[in-house]
Each structure stands twice: as C-alpha cells, then as structure tokens.
Amino acid sequence: MKKHGVTFDQAAEVLLDKAGDRFHLEEYDEEHSWAEERFITTASHPINRQVLLVLGWTERESGKGWITRIISARRATLAERKRYESEIY
C-alpha cells in the first residue's frame, strides 16, 4: 500500500473482496446520483484489514455486459473509521 495515496489496483482489490459481505459498508450516493446511480463503499483491504478505504463507484452497461467504474478512492478519515468499526464489528 502506498502511504498516502490509493492506486486503482488497491481500489479494485477492495471491490473484488470475496469477504465483501462481511467487510463492506455500502451506501447509495444520493448527492451524486443525478445522472447515474452511484454508490459509496467503505471497506477494509482484503490483504490488510487495518487499511480502510472509501470508494465511489457506479455500474455501467458495455458491449460485454455490466462493468464497475471506480470514480474515486481514498483512505477513510478518522470519523469514517469509527463509524465503520461500530457498524461492521
């Protein structure tokens, strides 16, 4: 993991986490869903559960089916971490 930034690969690994049902806190992003449905996922990284990320994403239809487009990815703030821990654990 990079110390401050989040790479696309790290964000994708979080969304592809096989234990996502347990470690993902997903919400509909009403504020940004005016042109398309968007979601916010707060989740720990599957390799290091101490790393907590907040991802903005949407699903789009392509010629090959539905794809997930990652719009944003960043580390969680302290307040987001506390909320996540209270809801997940």
PDB file of N, CA, C and O in Angstrom, chain B, residues numbered from 101:
ATOM      1  N   MET B 101       0.843  -1.187   0.000  1.00  0.00           N
ATOM      2  CA  MET B 101       0.000   0.000   0.000  1.00  0.00           C
ATOM      3  C   MET B 101       0.882   1.243   0.000  1.00  0.00           C
ATOM      4  O   MET B 101       1.906   1.301   0.682  1.00  0.00           O
ATOM      5  N   LYS B 102       0.467   2.218  -0.770  1.00  0.00           N
ATOM      6  CA  LYS B 102       1.150   3.495  -0.709  1.00  0.00           C
ATOM      7  C   LYS B 102       0.774   4.172   0.601  1.00  0.00           C
ATOM      8  O   LYS B 102      -0.322   3.963   1.121  1.00  0.00           O
ATOM      9  N   LYS B 103       1.673   4.975   1.126  1.00  0.00           N
ATOM     10  CA  LYS B 103       1.428   5.584   2.427  1.00  0.00           C
ATOM     11  C   LYS B 103       0.213   6.513   2.414  1.00  0.00           C
ATOM     12  O   LYS B 103      -0.611   6.460   3.327  1.00  0.00           O
ATOM     13  N   HIS B 104       0.091   7.362   1.390  1.00  0.00           N
ATOM     14  CA  HIS B 104      -0.992   8.348   1.401  1.00  0.00           C
ATOM     15  C   HIS B 104      -2.029   8.110   0.307  1.00  0.00           C
ATOM     16  O   HIS B 104      -3.231   8.183   0.562  1.00  0.00           O
ATOM     17  N   GLY B 105      -1.575   7.829  -0.885  1.00  0.00           N
ATOM     18  CA  GLY B 105      -2.495   7.674  -1.993  1.00  0.00           C
ATOM     19  C   GLY B 105      -3.059   6.273  -2.093  1.00  0.00           C
ATOM     20  O   GLY B 105      -2.624   5.355  -1.397  1.00  0.00           O
ATOM     21  N   VAL B 106      -4.028   6.129  -2.966  1.00  0.00           N
ATOM     22  CA  VAL B 106      -4.652   4.833  -3.207  1.00  0.00           C
ATOM     23  C   VAL B 106      -4.558   4.576  -4.704  1.00  0.00           C
ATOM     24  O   VAL B 106      -4.947   5.427  -5.504  1.00  0.00           O
ATOM     25  N   THR B 107      -4.052   3.421  -5.087  1.00  0.00           N
ATOM     26  CA  THR B 107      -3.952   3.092  -6.501  1.00  0.00           C
ATOM     27  C   THR B 107      -5.266   2.473  -6.996  1.00  0.00           C
ATOM     28  O   THR B 107      -6.095   2.017  -6.208  1.00  0.00           O
ATOM     29  N   PHE B 108      -5.425   2.471  -8.314  1.00  0.00           N
ATOM     30  CA  PHE B 108      -6.588   1.836  -8.913  1.00  0.00           C
ATOM     31  C   PHE B 108      -6.635   0.355  -8.535  1.00  0.00           C
ATOM     32  O   PHE B 108      -7.699  -0.173  -8.215  1.00  0.00           O
ATOM     33  N   ASP B 109      -5.483  -0.309  -8.571  1.00  0.00           N
ATOM     34  CA  ASP B 109      -5.440  -1.743  -8.244  1.00  0.00           C
ATOM     35  C   ASP B 109      -5.899  -2.002  -6.809  1.00  0.00           C
ATOM     36  O   ASP B 109      -6.616  -2.969  -6.552  1.00  0.00           O
ATOM     37  N   GLN B 110      -5.494  -1.151  -5.886  1.00  0.00           N
ATOM     38  CA  GLN B 110      -5.925  -1.319  -4.489  1.00  0.00           C
ATOM     39  C   GLN B 110      -7.435  -1.152  -4.374  1.00  0.00           C
ATOM     40  O   GLN B 110      -8.095  -1.921  -3.675  1.00  0.00           O
ATOM     41  N   ALA B 111      -7.983  -0.153  -5.055  1.00  0.00           N
ATOM     42  CA  ALA B 111      -9.430   0.064  -5.026  1.00  0.00           C
ATOM     43  C   ALA B 111     -10.165  -1.135  -5.624  1.00  0.00           C
ATOM     44  O   ALA B 111     -11.174  -1.582  -5.079  1.00  0.00           O
ATOM     45  N   ALA B 112      -9.663  -1.650  -6.733  1.00  0.00           N
ATOM     46  CA  ALA B 112     -10.289  -2.816  -7.373  1.00  0.00           C
ATOM     47  C   ALA B 112     -10.232  -4.037  -6.462  1.00  0.00           C
ATOM     48  O   ALA B 112     -11.203  -4.789  -6.378  1.00  0.00           O
ATOM     49  N   GLU B 113      -9.110  -4.241  -5.781  1.00  0.00           N
ATOM     50  CA  GLU B 113      -8.986  -5.373  -4.854  1.00  0.00           C
ATOM     51  C   GLU B 113     -10.033  -5.296  -3.749  1.00  0.00           C
ATOM     52  O   GLU B 113     -10.579  -6.319  -3.335  1.00  0.00           O
ATOM     53  N   VAL B 114     -10.311  -4.094  -3.275  1.00  0.00           N
ATOM     54  CA  VAL B 114     -11.334  -3.923  -2.233  1.00  0.00           C
ATOM     55  C   VAL B 114     -12.704  -4.296  -2.777  1.00  0.00           C
ATOM     56  O   VAL B 114     -13.450  -5.029  -2.127  1.00  0.00           O
ATOM     57  N   LEU B 115     -13.043  -3.799  -3.958  1.00  0.00           N
ATOM     58  CA  LEU B 115     -14.367  -4.110  -4.522  1.00  0.00           C
ATOM     59  C   LEU B 115     -14.507  -5.588  -4.869  1.00  0.00           C
ATOM     60  O   LEU B 115     -15.620  -6.115  -4.861  1.00  0.00           O
ATOM     61  N   LEU B 116     -13.420  -6.258  -5.169  1.00  0.00           N
ATOM     62  CA  LEU B 116     -13.459  -7.684  -5.527  1.00  0.00           C
ATOM     63  C   LEU B 116     -13.301  -8.611  -4.324  1.00  0.00           C
ATOM     64  O   LEU B 116     -13.240  -9.829  -4.491  1.00  0.00           O
ATOM     65  N   ASP B 117     -13.235  -8.063  -3.139  1.00  0.00           N
ATOM     66  CA  ASP B 117     -13.031  -8.844  -1.913  1.00  0.00           C
ATOM     67  C   ASP B 117     -14.110  -9.919  -1.778  1.00  0.00           C
ATOM     68  O   ASP B 117     -15.301  -9.608  -1.744  1.00  0.00           O
ATOM     69  N   LYS B 118     -13.693 -11.170  -1.702  1.00  0.00           N
ATOM     70  CA  LYS B 118     -14.639 -12.284  -1.559  1.00  0.00           C
ATOM     71  C   LYS B 118     -15.384 -12.241  -0.230  1.00  0.00           C
ATOM     72  O   LYS B 118     -16.454 -12.834  -0.096  1.00  0.00           O
ATOM     73  N   ALA B 119     -14.819 -11.543   0.750  1.00  0.00           N
ATOM     74  CA  ALA B 119     -15.478 -11.393   2.051  1.00  0.00           C
ATOM     75  C   ALA B 119     -16.196 -10.045   2.149  1.00  0.00           C
ATOM     76  O   ALA B 119     -16.443  -9.543   3.245  1.00  0.00           O
ATOM     77  N   GLY B 120     -16.524  -9.473   1.007  1.00  0.00           N
ATOM     78  CA  GLY B 120     -17.178  -8.173   0.971  1.00  0.00           C
ATOM     79  C   GLY B 120     -18.494  -8.111   1.740  1.00  0.00           C
ATOM     80  O   GLY B 120     -18.832  -7.068   2.302  1.00  0.00           O
ATOM     81  N   ASP B 121     -19.231  -9.198   1.770  1.00  0.00           N
ATOM     82  CA  ASP B 121     -20.487  -9.211   2.530  1.00  0.00           C
ATOM     83  C   ASP B 121     -20.244  -8.901   4.003  1.00  0.00           C
ATOM     84  O   ASP B 121     -21.107  -8.341   4.678  1.00  0.00           O
ATOM     85  N   ARG B 122     -19.093  -9.260   4.483  1.00  0.00           N
ATOM     86  CA  ARG B 122     -18.753  -9.026   5.898  1.00  0.00           C
ATOM     87  C   ARG B 122     -18.042  -7.697   6.121  1.00  0.00           C
ATOM     88  O   ARG B 122     -18.252  -7.046   7.145  1.00  0.00           O
ATOM     89  N   PHE B 123     -17.196  -7.286   5.161  1.00  0.00           N
ATOM     90  CA  PHE B 123     -16.321  -6.148   5.390  1.00  0.00           C
ATOM     91  C   PHE B 123     -16.668  -4.888   4.585  1.00  0.00           C
ATOM     92  O   PHE B 123     -15.927  -3.907   4.637  1.00  0.00           O
ATOM     93  N   HIS B 124     -17.769  -4.901   3.851  1.00  0.00           N
ATOM     94  CA  HIS B 124     -18.161  -3.724   3.078  1.00  0.00           C
ATOM     95  C   HIS B 124     -19.354  -3.031   3.731  1.00  0.00           C
ATOM     96  O   HIS B 124     -20.318  -3.674   4.145  1.00  0.00           O
ATOM     97  N   LEU B 125     -19.268  -1.730   3.811  1.00  0.00           N
ATOM     98  CA  LEU B 125     -20.380  -0.885   4.234  1.00  0.00           C
ATOM     99  C   LEU B 125     -20.745  -0.075   3.003  1.00  0.00           C
ATOM    100  O   LEU B 125     -20.027   0.854   2.631  1.00  0.00           O
ATOM    101  N   GLU B 126     -21.864  -0.423   2.365  1.00  0.00           N
ATOM    102  CA  GLU B 126     -22.238   0.211   1.105  1.00  0.00           C
ATOM    103  C   GLU B 126     -23.451   1.105   1.294  1.00  0.00           C
ATOM    104  O   GLU B 126     -24.391   0.781   2.021  1.00  0.00           O
ATOM    105  N   GLU B 127     -23.395   2.260   0.602  1.00  0.00           N
ATOM    106  CA  GLU B 127     -24.479   3.236   0.674  1.00  0.00           C
ATOM    107  C   GLU B 127     -24.759   3.792  -0.716  1.00  0.00           C
ATOM    108  O   GLU B 127     -23.858   3.906  -1.547  1.00  0.00           O
ATOM    109  N   TYR B 128     -26.001   4.131  -0.952  1.00  0.00           N
ATOM    110  CA  TYR B 128     -26.382   4.812  -2.178  1.00  0.00           C
ATOM    111  C   TYR B 128     -25.930   6.263  -2.065  1.00  0.00           C
ATOM    112  O   TYR B 128     -26.178   6.908  -1.046  1.00  0.00           O
ATOM    113  N   ASP B 129     -25.270   6.786  -3.097  1.00  0.00           N
ATOM    114  CA  ASP B 129     -24.758   8.157  -3.100  1.00  0.00           C
ATOM    115  C   ASP B 129     -25.790   9.083  -3.726  1.00  0.00           C
ATOM    116  O   ASP B 129     -25.701   9.436  -4.902  1.00  0.00           O
ATOM    117  N   GLU B 130     -26.763   9.465  -2.923  1.00  0.00           N
ATOM    118  CA  GLU B 130     -27.870  10.277  -3.422  1.00  0.00           C
ATOM    119  C   GLU B 130     -27.400  11.622  -3.969  1.00  0.00           C
ATOM    120  O   GLU B 130     -27.931  12.108  -4.967  1.00  0.00           O
ATOM    121  N   GLU B 131     -26.426  12.209  -3.328  1.00  0.00           N
ATOM    122  CA  GLU B 131     -25.930  13.538  -3.727  1.00  0.00           C
ATOM    123  C   GLU B 131     -25.350  13.559  -5.147  1.00  0.00           C
ATOM    124  O   GLU B 131     -25.460  14.567  -5.846  1.00  0.00           O
ATOM    125  N   HIS B 132     -24.737  12.459  -5.572  1.00  0.00           N
ATOM    126  CA  HIS B 132     -24.075  12.421  -6.871  1.00  0.00           C
ATOM    127  C   HIS B 132     -24.763  11.513  -7.890  1.00  0.00           C
ATOM    128  O   HIS B 132     -24.177  11.194  -8.925  1.00  0.00           O
ATOM    129  N   SER B 133     -25.982  11.099  -7.612  1.00  0.00           N
ATOM    130  CA  SER B 133     -26.665  10.150  -8.497  1.00  0.00           C
ATOM    131  C   SER B 133     -27.663  10.812  -9.441  1.00  0.00           C
ATOM    132  O   SER B 133     -28.638  10.176  -9.843  1.00  0.00           O
ATOM    133  N   TRP B 134     -27.448  12.045  -9.794  1.00  0.00           N
ATOM    134  CA  TRP B 134     -28.418  12.717 -10.666  1.00  0.00           C
ATOM    135  C   TRP B 134     -28.322  12.254 -12.123  1.00  0.00           C
ATOM    136  O   TRP B 134     -29.338  12.252 -12.818  1.00  0.00           O
ATOM    137  N   ALA B 135     -27.147  11.865 -12.610  1.00  0.00           N
ATOM    138  CA  ALA B 135     -27.012  11.403 -13.995  1.00  0.00           C
ATOM    139  C   ALA B 135     -26.948   9.879 -14.093  1.00  0.00           C
ATOM    140  O   ALA B 135     -27.279   9.307 -15.131  1.00  0.00           O
ATOM    141  N   GLU B 136     -26.526   9.232 -13.022  1.00  0.00           N
ATOM    142  CA  GLU B 136     -26.424   7.777 -12.963  1.00  0.00           C
ATOM    143  C   GLU B 136     -26.429   7.369 -11.501  1.00  0.00           C
ATOM    144  O   GLU B 136     -26.109   8.176 -10.628  1.00  0.00           O
ATOM    145  N   GLU B 137     -26.788   6.124 -11.228  1.00  0.00           N
ATOM    146  CA  GLU B 137     -26.760   5.648  -9.846  1.00  0.00           C
ATOM    147  C   GLU B 137     -25.313   5.472  -9.409  1.00  0.00           C
ATOM    148  O   GLU B 137     -24.518   4.821 -10.088  1.00  0.00           O
ATOM    149  N   ARG B 138     -24.985   6.067  -8.259  1.00  0.00           N
ATOM    150  CA  ARG B 138     -23.629   5.947  -7.720  1.00  0.00           C
ATOM    151  C   ARG B 138     -23.708   5.421  -6.294  1.00  0.00           C
ATOM    152  O   ARG B 138     -24.705   5.595  -5.593  1.00  0.00           O
ATOM    153  N   PHE B 139     -22.628   4.775  -5.894  1.00  0.00           N
ATOM    154  CA  PHE B 139     -22.567   4.155  -4.580  1.00  0.00           C
ATOM    155  C   PHE B 139     -21.258   4.520  -3.900  1.00  0.00           C
ATOM    156  O   PHE B 139     -20.270   4.844  -4.559  1.00  0.00           O
ATOM    157  N   ILE B 140     -21.263   4.465  -2.575  1.00  0.00           N
ATOM    158  CA  ILE B 140     -20.072   4.680  -1.770  1.00  0.00           C
ATOM    159  C   ILE B 140     -19.860   3.427  -0.936  1.00  0.00           C
ATOM    160  O   ILE B 140     -20.758   2.981  -0.221  1.00  0.00           O
ATOM    161  N   THR B 141     -18.680   2.875  -1.035  1.00  0.00           N
ATOM    162  CA  THR B 141     -18.321   1.694  -0.251  1.00  0.00           C
ATOM    163  C   THR B 141     -17.173   2.049   0.672  1.00  0.00           C
ATOM    164  O   THR B 141     -16.131   2.530   0.226  1.00  0.00           O
ATOM    165  N   THR B 142     -17.363   1.811   1.952  1.00  0.00           N
ATOM    166  CA  THR B 142     -16.291   1.917   2.930  1.00  0.00           C
ATOM    167  C   THR B 142     -15.931   0.489   3.279  1.00  0.00           C
ATOM    168  O   THR B 142     -16.783  -0.296   3.694  1.00  0.00           O
ATOM    169  N   ALA B 143     -14.645   0.156   3.107  1.00  0.00           N
ATOM    170  CA  ALA B 143     -14.261  -1.248   3.284  1.00  0.00           C
ATOM    171  C   ALA B 143     -12.785  -1.374   3.607  1.00  0.00           C
ATOM    172  O   ALA B 143     -11.971  -0.522   3.248  1.00  0.00           O
ATOM    173  N   SER B 144     -12.462  -2.457   4.291  1.00  0.00           N
ATOM    174  CA  SER B 144     -11.059  -2.756   4.579  1.00  0.00           C
ATOM    175  C   SER B 144     -10.464  -3.517   3.400  1.00  0.00           C
ATOM    176  O   SER B 144     -11.165  -4.219   2.671  1.00  0.00           O
ATOM    177  N   HIS B 145      -9.161  -3.362   3.235  1.00  0.00           N
ATOM    178  CA  HIS B 145      -8.461  -4.049   2.146  1.00  0.00           C
ATOM    179  C   HIS B 145      -8.324  -5.532   2.497  1.00  0.00           C
ATOM    180  O   HIS B 145      -7.993  -5.863   3.636  1.00  0.00           O
ATOM    181  N   PRO B 146      -8.570  -6.422   1.548  1.00  0.00           N
ATOM    182  CA  PRO B 146      -8.552  -7.854   1.864  1.00  0.00           C
ATOM    183  C   PRO B 146      -7.184  -8.397   2.292  1.00  0.00           C
ATOM    184  O   PRO B 146      -7.122  -9.427   2.964  1.00  0.00           O
ATOM    185  N   ILE B 147      -6.109  -7.741   1.925  1.00  0.00           N
ATOM    186  CA  ILE B 147      -4.777  -8.209   2.326  1.00  0.00           C
ATOM    187  C   ILE B 147      -4.401  -7.671   3.700  1.00  0.00           C
ATOM    188  O   ILE B 147      -3.721  -8.353   4.468  1.00  0.00           O
ATOM    189  N   ASN B 148      -4.835  -6.458   4.016  1.00  0.00           N
ATOM    190  CA  ASN B 148      -4.531  -5.824   5.296  1.00  0.00           C
ATOM    191  C   ASN B 148      -5.785  -5.125   5.801  1.00  0.00           C
ATOM    192  O   ASN B 148      -6.081  -4.007   5.379  1.00  0.00           O
ATOM    193  N   ARG B 149      -6.522  -5.764   6.694  1.00  0.00           N
ATOM    194  CA  ARG B 149      -7.803  -5.237   7.169  1.00  0.00           C
ATOM    195  C   ARG B 149      -7.657  -3.929   7.962  1.00  0.00           C
ATOM    196  O   ARG B 149      -8.657  -3.271   8.248  1.00  0.00           O
ATOM    197  N   GLN B 150      -6.442  -3.551   8.313  1.00  0.00           N
ATOM    198  CA  GLN B 150      -6.212  -2.279   9.008  1.00  0.00           C
ATOM    199  C   GLN B 150      -6.301  -1.095   8.046  1.00  0.00           C
ATOM    200  O   GLN B 150      -6.480   0.043   8.478  1.00  0.00           O
ATOM    201  N   VAL B 151      -6.176  -1.361   6.739  1.00  0.00           N
ATOM    202  CA  VAL B 151      -6.261  -0.315   5.729  1.00  0.00           C
ATOM    203  C   VAL B 151      -7.727  -0.155   5.339  1.00  0.00           C
ATOM    204  O   VAL B 151      -8.345  -1.082   4.816  1.00  0.00           O
ATOM    205  N   LEU B 152      -8.275   1.025   5.599  1.00  0.00           N
ATOM    206  CA  LEU B 152      -9.691   1.282   5.345  1.00  0.00           C
ATOM    207  C   LEU B 152      -9.832   2.331   4.245  1.00  0.00           C
ATOM    208  O   LEU B 152      -9.288   3.430   4.348  1.00  0.00           O
ATOM    209  N   LEU B 153     -10.568   1.978   3.193  1.00  0.00           N
ATOM    210  CA  LEU B 153     -10.734   2.865   2.042  1.00  0.00           C
ATOM    211  C   LEU B 153     -12.192   3.246   1.863  1.00  0.00           C
ATOM    212  O   LEU B 153     -13.100   2.532   2.287  1.00  0.00           O
ATOM    213  N   VAL B 154     -12.395   4.398   1.219  1.00  0.00           N
ATOM    214  CA  VAL B 154     -13.725   4.864   0.834  1.00  0.00           C
ATOM    215  C   VAL B 154     -13.708   4.988  -0.687  1.00  0.00           C
ATOM    216  O   VAL B 154     -12.893   5.714  -1.255  1.00  0.00           O
ATOM    217  N   LEU B 155     -14.623   4.265  -1.338  1.00  0.00           N
ATOM    218  CA  LEU B 155     -14.663   4.227  -2.798  1.00  0.00           C
ATOM    219  C   LEU B 155     -15.986   4.752  -3.315  1.00  0.00           C
ATOM    220  O   LEU B 155     -17.044   4.429  -2.774  1.00  0.00           O
ATOM    221  N   GLY B 156     -15.929   5.554  -4.354  1.00  0.00           N
ATOM    222  CA  GLY B 156     -17.122   5.972  -5.078  1.00  0.00           C
ATOM    223  C   GLY B 156     -17.144   5.203  -6.384  1.00  0.00           C
ATOM    224  O   GLY B 156     -16.123   5.130  -7.067  1.00  0.00           O
ATOM    225  N   TRP B 157     -18.281   4.627  -6.751  1.00  0.00           N
ATOM    226  CA  TRP B 157     -18.329   3.807  -7.952  1.00  0.00           C
ATOM    227  C   TRP B 157     -19.733   3.755  -8.536  1.00  0.00           C
ATOM    228  O   TRP B 157     -20.710   4.130  -7.888  1.00  0.00           O
ATOM    229  N   THR B 158     -19.810   3.286  -9.764  1.00  0.00           N
ATOM    230  CA  THR B 158     -21.080   3.086 -10.446  1.00  0.00           C
ATOM    231  C   THR B 158     -20.966   1.854 -11.330  1.00  0.00           C
ATOM    232  O   THR B 158     -19.868   1.354 -11.575  1.00  0.00           O
ATOM    233  N   GLU B 159     -22.084   1.377 -11.797  1.00  0.00           N
ATOM    234  CA  GLU B 159     -22.094   0.267 -12.753  1.00  0.00           C
ATOM    235  C   GLU B 159     -22.615   0.800 -14.076  1.00  0.00           C
ATOM    236  O   GLU B 159     -23.587   1.554 -14.122  1.00  0.00           O
ATOM    237  N   ARG B 160     -21.946   0.392 -15.154  1.00  0.00           N
ATOM    238  CA  ARG B 160     -22.344   0.819 -16.495  1.00  0.00           C
ATOM    239  C   ARG B 160     -22.440  -0.391 -17.401  1.00  0.00           C
ATOM    240  O   ARG B 160     -21.702  -1.367 -17.262  1.00  0.00           O
ATOM    241  N   GLU B 161     -23.374  -0.294 -18.335  1.00  0.00           N
ATOM    242  CA  GLU B 161     -23.530  -1.367 -19.311  1.00  0.00           C
ATOM    243  C   GLU B 161     -22.562  -1.122 -20.462  1.00  0.00           C
ATOM    244  O   GLU B 161     -22.437  -0.003 -20.959  1.00  0.00           O
ATOM    245  N   SER B 162     -21.885  -2.180 -20.874  1.00  0.00           N
ATOM    246  CA  SER B 162     -20.986  -2.092 -22.018  1.00  0.00           C
ATOM    247  C   SER B 162     -21.371  -3.187 -22.997  1.00  0.00           C
ATOM    248  O   SER B 162     -22.299  -3.955 -22.745  1.00  0.00           O
ATOM    249  N   GLY B 163     -20.670  -3.257 -24.093  1.00  0.00           N
ATOM    250  CA  GLY B 163     -20.938  -4.294 -25.078  1.00  0.00           C
ATOM    251  C   GLY B 163     -20.688  -5.692 -24.548  1.00  0.00           C
ATOM    252  O   GLY B 163     -21.159  -6.674 -25.122  1.00  0.00           O
ATOM    253  N   LYS B 164     -19.941  -5.784 -23.444  1.00  0.00           N
ATOM    254  CA  LYS B 164     -19.616  -7.082 -22.849  1.00  0.00           C
ATOM    255  C   LYS B 164     -20.396  -7.343 -21.574  1.00  0.00           C
ATOM    256  O   LYS B 164     -20.103  -8.304 -20.862  1.00  0.00           O
ATOM    257  N   GLY B 165     -21.370  -6.523 -21.274  1.00  0.00           N
ATOM    258  CA  GLY B 165     -22.149  -6.689 -20.049  1.00  0.00           C
ATOM    259  C   GLY B 165     -21.933  -5.512 -19.121  1.00  0.00           C
ATOM    260  O   GLY B 165     -21.542  -4.431 -19.562  1.00  0.00           O
ATOM    261  N   TRP B 166     -22.181  -5.714 -17.855  1.00  0.00           N
ATOM    262  CA  TRP B 166     -22.044  -4.649 -16.866  1.00  0.00           C
ATOM    263  C   TRP B 166     -20.608  -4.577 -16.351  1.00  0.00           C
ATOM    264  O   TRP B 166     -19.979  -5.600 -16.082  1.00  0.00           O
ATOM    265  N   ILE B 167     -20.106  -3.358 -16.219  1.00  0.00           N
ATOM    266  CA  ILE B 167     -18.774  -3.142 -15.664  1.00  0.00           C
ATOM    267  C   ILE B 167     -18.888  -2.167 -14.493  1.00  0.00           C
ATOM    268  O   ILE B 167     -19.798  -1.338 -14.449  1.00  0.00           O
ATOM    269  N   THR B 168     -17.973  -2.273 -13.566  1.00  0.00           N
ATOM    270  CA  THR B 168     -17.921  -1.353 -12.432  1.00  0.00           C
ATOM    271  C   THR B 168     -16.895  -0.279 -12.748  1.00  0.00           C
ATOM    272  O   THR B 168     -15.743  -0.584 -13.059  1.00  0.00           O
ATOM    273  N   ARG B 169     -17.311   0.972 -12.668  1.00  0.00           N
ATOM    274  CA  ARG B 169     -16.411   2.103 -12.886  1.00  0.00           C
ATOM    275  C   ARG B 169     -16.083   2.724 -11.540  1.00  0.00           C
ATOM    276  O   ARG B 169     -16.981   3.194 -10.842  1.00  0.00           O
ATOM    277  N   ILE B 170     -14.824   2.735 -11.167  1.00  0.00           N
ATOM    278  CA  ILE B 170     -14.389   3.373  -9.927  1.00  0.00           C
ATOM    279  C   ILE B 170     -14.219   4.859 -10.212  1.00  0.00           C
ATOM    280  O   ILE B 170     -13.438   5.250 -11.081  1.00  0.00           O
ATOM    281  N   ILE B 171     -14.951   5.679  -9.477  1.00  0.00           N
ATOM    282  CA  ILE B 171     -14.928   7.121  -9.676  1.00  0.00           C
ATOM    283  C   ILE B 171     -13.895   7.775  -8.764  1.00  0.00           C
ATOM    284  O   ILE B 171     -13.180   8.688  -9.177  1.00  0.00           O
ATOM    285  N   SER B 172     -13.824   7.309  -7.538  1.00  0.00           N
ATOM    286  CA  SER B 172     -12.875   7.885  -6.589  1.00  0.00           C
ATOM    287  C   SER B 172     -12.469   6.841  -5.568  1.00  0.00           C
ATOM    288  O   SER B 172     -13.204   5.888  -5.310  1.00  0.00           O
ATOM    289  N   ALA B 173     -11.291   7.030  -4.988  1.00  0.00           N
ATOM    290  CA  ALA B 173     -10.790   6.136  -3.950  1.00  0.00           C
ATOM    291  C   ALA B 173      -9.841   6.923  -3.059  1.00  0.00           C
ATOM    292  O   ALA B 173      -8.973   7.654  -3.538  1.00  0.00           O
ATOM    293  N   ARG B 174     -10.024   6.758  -1.758  1.00  0.00           N
ATOM    294  CA  ARG B 174      -9.170   7.455  -0.794  1.00  0.00           C
ATOM    295  C   ARG B 174      -9.187   6.693   0.518  1.00  0.00           C
ATOM    296  O   ARG B 174     -10.017   5.810   0.735  1.00  0.00           O
ATOM    297  N   ARG B 175      -8.258   7.052   1.385  1.00  0.00           N
ATOM    298  CA  ARG B 175      -8.245   6.461   2.723  1.00  0.00           C
ATOM    299  C   ARG B 175      -9.364   7.074   3.549  1.00  0.00           C
ATOM    300  O   ARG B 175      -9.710   8.240   3.358  1.00  0.00           O
ATOM    301  N   ALA B 176      -9.928   6.307   4.455  1.00  0.00           N
ATOM    302  CA  ALA B 176     -11.014   6.779   5.314  1.00  0.00           C
ATOM    303  C   ALA B 176     -10.481   7.774   6.349  1.00  0.00           C
ATOM    304  O   ALA B 176      -9.346   7.664   6.813  1.00  0.00           O
ATOM    305  N   THR B 177     -11.316   8.734   6.692  1.00  0.00           N
ATOM    306  CA  THR B 177     -10.982   9.664   7.759  1.00  0.00           C
ATOM    307  C   THR B 177     -11.181   8.956   9.102  1.00  0.00           C
ATOM    308  O   THR B 177     -11.725   7.852   9.154  1.00  0.00           O
ATOM    309  N   LEU B 178     -10.744   9.587  10.166  1.00  0.00           N
ATOM    310  CA  LEU B 178     -10.914   9.009  11.496  1.00  0.00           C
ATOM    311  C   LEU B 178     -12.400   8.823  11.821  1.00  0.00           C
ATOM    312  O   LEU B 178     -12.785   7.790  12.370  1.00  0.00           O
ATOM    313  N   ALA B 179     -13.223   9.798  11.492  1.00  0.00           N
ATOM    314  CA  ALA B 179     -14.663   9.685  11.747  1.00  0.00           C
ATOM    315  C   ALA B 179     -15.271   8.537  10.947  1.00  0.00           C
ATOM    316  O   ALA B 179     -16.106   7.799  11.470  1.00  0.00           O
ATOM    317  N   GLU B 180     -14.867   8.374   9.689  1.00  0.00           N
ATOM    318  CA  GLU B 180     -15.371   7.276   8.860  1.00  0.00           C
ATOM    319  C   GLU B 180     -14.911   5.934   9.417  1.00  0.00           C
ATOM    320  O   GLU B 180     -15.668   4.963   9.401  1.00  0.00           O
ATOM    321  N   ARG B 181     -13.687   5.874   9.906  1.00  0.00           N
ATOM    322  CA  ARG B 181     -13.168   4.643  10.501  1.00  0.00           C
ATOM    323  C   ARG B 181     -13.979   4.255  11.738  1.00  0.00           C
ATOM    324  O   ARG B 181     -14.326   3.087  11.910  1.00  0.00           O
ATOM    325  N   LYS B 182     -14.279   5.222  12.592  1.00  0.00           N
ATOM    326  CA  LYS B 182     -15.058   4.937  13.801  1.00  0.00           C
ATOM    327  C   LYS B 182     -16.455   4.446  13.445  1.00  0.00           C
ATOM    328  O   LYS B 182     -16.953   3.498  14.052  1.00  0.00           O
ATOM    329  N   ARG B 183     -17.081   5.078  12.478  1.00  0.00           N
ATOM    330  CA  ARG B 183     -18.424   4.651  12.052  1.00  0.00           C
ATOM    331  C   ARG B 183     -18.368   3.231  11.474  1.00  0.00           C
ATOM    332  O   ARG B 183     -19.207   2.393  11.804  1.00  0.00           O
ATOM    333  N   TYR B 184     -17.397   2.967  10.628  1.00  0.00           N
ATOM    334  CA  TYR B 184     -17.228   1.638  10.029  1.00  0.00           C
ATOM    335  C   TYR B 184     -17.066   0.584  11.119  1.00  0.00           C
ATOM    336  O   TYR B 184     -17.745  -0.443  11.110  1.00  0.00           O
ATOM    337  N   GLU B 185     -16.170   0.847  12.046  1.00  0.00           N
ATOM    338  CA  GLU B 185     -15.910  -0.124  13.115  1.00  0.00           C
ATOM    339  C   GLU B 185     -17.143  -0.369  13.977  1.00  0.00           C
ATOM    340  O   GLU B 185     -17.360  -1.490  14.439  1.00  0.00           O
ATOM    341  N   SER B 186     -17.949   0.661  14.198  1.00  0.00           N
ATOM    342  CA  SER B 186     -19.154   0.471  15.010  1.00  0.00           C
ATOM    343  C   SER B 186     -20.218  -0.336  14.267  1.00  0.00           C
ATOM    344  O   SER B 186     -21.029  -1.013  14.899  1.00  0.00           O
ATOM    345  N   GLU B 187     -20.225  -0.272  12.940  1.00  0.00           N
ATOM    346  CA  GLU B 187     -21.244  -0.993  12.169  1.00  0.00           C
ATOM    347  C   GLU B 187     -20.795  -2.377  11.720  1.00  0.00           C
ATOM    348  O   GLU B 187     -21.627  -3.272  11.570  1.00  0.00           O
ATOM    349  N   ILE B 188     -19.506  -2.568  11.504  1.00  0.00           N
ATOM    350  CA  ILE B 188     -19.006  -3.839  10.997  1.00  0.00           C
ATOM    351  C   ILE B 188     -18.661  -4.810  12.117  1.00  0.00           C
ATOM    352  O   ILE B 188     -18.933  -6.006  12.015  1.00  0.00           O
ATOM    353  N   TYR B 189     -18.058  -4.294  13.191  1.00  0.00           N
ATOM    354  CA  TYR B 189     -17.568  -5.189  14.253  1.00  0.00           C
ATOM    355  C   TYR B 189     -18.520  -5.278  15.389  1.00  0.00           C
ATOM    356  O   TYR B 189     -18.257  -5.988  16.360  1.00  0.00           O
TER     357      TYR B 189
END
